[in-house]
Amino acid sequence: MTLSLSARNVVKRYEGVVALSDGNLDVHSGEVVALIGANGSGKSTISKVINGVVVLDGGQLLLDDKPVHFASPQAAKKAGISTVFQELSLIPQMSVADNIWLTREPLDGVGRVKRKTVFSKTDELLSLFAGTYKTDLRPDVPVSELPPDEKQIVEILKAISFDPRLLILDEATASLDSRQVQRLFELVQKWKADGKAIVFVSHRMEEIFRIADRYSVLRNGKTVGAGNIKEITDKDLVKLMIEKESGLN
């Protein structure tokens, strides 16, 4: 299996506070890795290092076995890495379509946006979650008018519109109902079959065991365990998340 991305011994400090002291994560194409940890363990920080939001202070990122450095989210996207953020990155006053295709709108020969193309491409994306919407979700609807679950879906569609090689889902199910989660997981299985690498950041054990192939556990800024999800129980995962350093062998 081809290694897609590896974060090794990653260190990140914020004004003297150590957010990551030894963060490690390996993600292969065609698999889902659950990134697990209590609040403040470093999950979001290592995700932000991978997607170029923050710059690491130590350690290394490897993409296809080659060292990489992402100075911005745009640089990460060019390398095929896309993220569904826990904090939505949508602009409320703009429409669904404009949020998804912002700065990437198809243009005609004189530089005008091809609105019909934008709307048809947006409709194609919206159809991925067909049957799970509570409103008449259309490309021209302002994001501010959407309920939280549909804003989250738009965030997911925006991320997948880049056709990434690596997709990070950071607490992407938090606002979704059970039907929407089920549909997302069906899509994840399809994306996995297409060869995408997926990092699933979550604290919901039932979902982790439903969707993940492997797990990686962070505690107090350190990676303290990783392996196949079938070879560990939910109780042992929780122990890894909360066990004191002094209690480890």
SVG drawing of the C-alpha trace seen along z (x, -y; Angstrom):
<svg xmlns="http://www.w3.org/2000/svg" viewBox="-37 -40 50 48">
<polyline fill="none" stroke="black" stroke-width="0.4" points="0.0,0.0 1.4,-3.4 2.2,-5.7 0.4,-9.0 1.5,-11.1 3.6,-10.7 3.9,-13.2 7.0,-12.3 7.9,-13.6 6.0,-16.8 6.5,-19.6 4.4,-22.8 4.5,-25.5 2.3,-28.5 4.1,-31.2 5.7,-28.7 2.7,-26.3 3.6,-23.0 0.6,-21.8 2.5,-18.9 5.8,-17.5 5.9,-14.2 3.0,-13.9 3.1,-11.0 0.6,-10.0 0.9,-7.7 -1.9,-7.7 -2.0,-5.4 -4.0,-5.7 -7.2,-3.7 -7.6,-3.7 -9.3,-5.6 -7.2,-6.5 -9.0,-7.6 -7.2,-10.4 -8.3,-10.1 -7.6,-12.0 -9.2,-14.0 -9.7,-17.8 -6.3,-19.5 -4.5,-16.3 -3.2,-17.9 -5.6,-16.4 -6.5,-19.7 -2.9,-21.0 -1.5,-18.1 -4.3,-18.4 -3.5,-22.1 0.2,-21.3 -0.7,-18.8 -3.1,-21.2 -0.7,-24.2 -2.7,-26.3 0.2,-26.3 3.9,-25.7 5.6,-23.0 8.5,-23.9 10.1,-20.5 9.7,-17.1 8.9,-16.4 6.2,-15.9 6.7,-13.4 4.5,-13.2 5.1,-10.1 8.4,-9.6 9.6,-13.1 10.0,-15.9 7.4,-18.6 6.6,-22.0 3.3,-23.7 3.4,-27.4 -0.4,-27.8 -3.6,-25.9 -3.3,-26.8 0.0,-25.0 -1.4,-21.9 -4.4,-21.9 -2.0,-22.1 -0.4,-18.9 -3.8,-17.3 -4.7,-17.8 -8.2,-19.1 -9.7,-19.6 -13.3,-19.7 -12.6,-22.1 -14.4,-21.8 -14.8,-25.6 -16.7,-26.2 -14.7,-28.2 -17.9,-29.4 -18.8,-33.0 -22.5,-33.4 -23.5,-36.2 -22.4,-34.2 -24.4,-31.5 -23.7,-27.8 -22.2,-27.8 -20.0,-30.8 -18.7,-29.3 -17.7,-26.1 -16.1,-27.6 -14.7,-30.9 -11.5,-31.9 -11.9,-28.8 -14.9,-29.8 -14.8,-28.7 -14.5,-31.7 -15.4,-32.4 -13.2,-34.0 -13.6,-37.5 -13.1,-36.6 -16.8,-36.4 -17.9,-33.7 -19.8,-30.9 -22.8,-30.9 -24.6,-27.9 -21.4,-25.8 -21.0,-26.9 -24.6,-25.9 -24.5,-22.6 -21.2,-21.6 -22.7,-22.6 -25.9,-20.6 -23.7,-17.6 -22.0,-17.9 -25.3,-18.5 -26.7,-15.3 -24.1,-13.4 -26.3,-14.0 -29.7,-13.8 -32.5,-12.7 -30.9,-13.9 -31.6,-17.6 -34.3,-19.3 -34.6,-22.4 -34.6,-22.9 -30.9,-23.2 -30.0,-24.9 -26.7,-26.4 -28.1,-30.0 -29.2,-29.8 -27.2,-32.0 -25.3,-29.9 -26.7,-32.1 -30.1,-30.7 -29.0,-27.1 -29.4,-25.0 -26.1,-23.8 -26.2,-20.3 -26.5,-21.7 -23.7,-24.2 -21.6,-21.2 -22.5,-19.4 -21.6,-22.4 -18.2,-22.4 -17.7,-18.7 -18.7,-19.3 -16.3,-22.3 -13.4,-20.1 -14.2,-17.2 -14.6,-19.6 -10.8,-19.8 -10.7,-16.1 -8.0,-15.6 -5.6,-12.7 -5.9,-13.2 -9.1,-14.3 -9.1,-15.3 -12.5,-15.2 -12.1,-17.2 -15.2,-16.4 -17.2,-16.5 -20.1,-14.5 -20.7,-16.7 -23.6,-18.6 -25.0,-15.8 -28.1,-13.6 -27.9,-9.8 -29.1,-9.8 -26.4,-12.3 -23.7,-10.4 -24.7,-7.2 -24.5,-8.9 -21.1,-10.5 -19.8,-7.0 -21.1,-5.6 -19.2,-8.3 -16.1,-7.7 -16.1,-4.1 -16.4,-5.2 -13.6,-7.7 -11.5,-5.0 -12.1,-2.6 -11.1,-5.4 -7.7,-5.5 -8.1,-8.6 -6.4,-8.6 -8.8,-9.8 -8.1,-11.1 -11.2,-10.9 -10.8,-13.1 -13.5,-12.2 -14.2,-11.3 -17.3,-9.2 -16.3,-5.6 -19.2,-4.0 -18.4,-6.0 -14.7,-5.3 -15.3,-1.5 -17.7,-1.8 -15.5,-3.7 -11.8,-3.4 -9.2,-0.9 -6.5,-2.1 -6.2,-4.4 -3.7,-6.8 -4.1,-8.2 -2.7,-11.5 -2.4,-12.3 -0.9,-15.5 0.7,-16.3 2.3,-12.9 1.2,-9.9 0.8,-7.1 -0.6,-4.3 -1.4,-3.3 -2.6,-0.1 -5.4,1.7 -8.8,0.9 -9.9,4.5 -7.1,5.3 -8.2,3.0 -11.4,2.5 -13.1,-0.8 -12.1,-0.5 -8.5,-0.1 -8.7,-3.2 -10.2,-5.2 -7.4,-4.0 -4.8,-5.2 -6.5,-8.6 -6.6,-9.2 -4.0,-7.0 -1.4,-8.9 2.2,-8.7 3.2,-7.1 0.8,-4.3 2.4,-3.2 5.0,-0.4"/>
</svg>
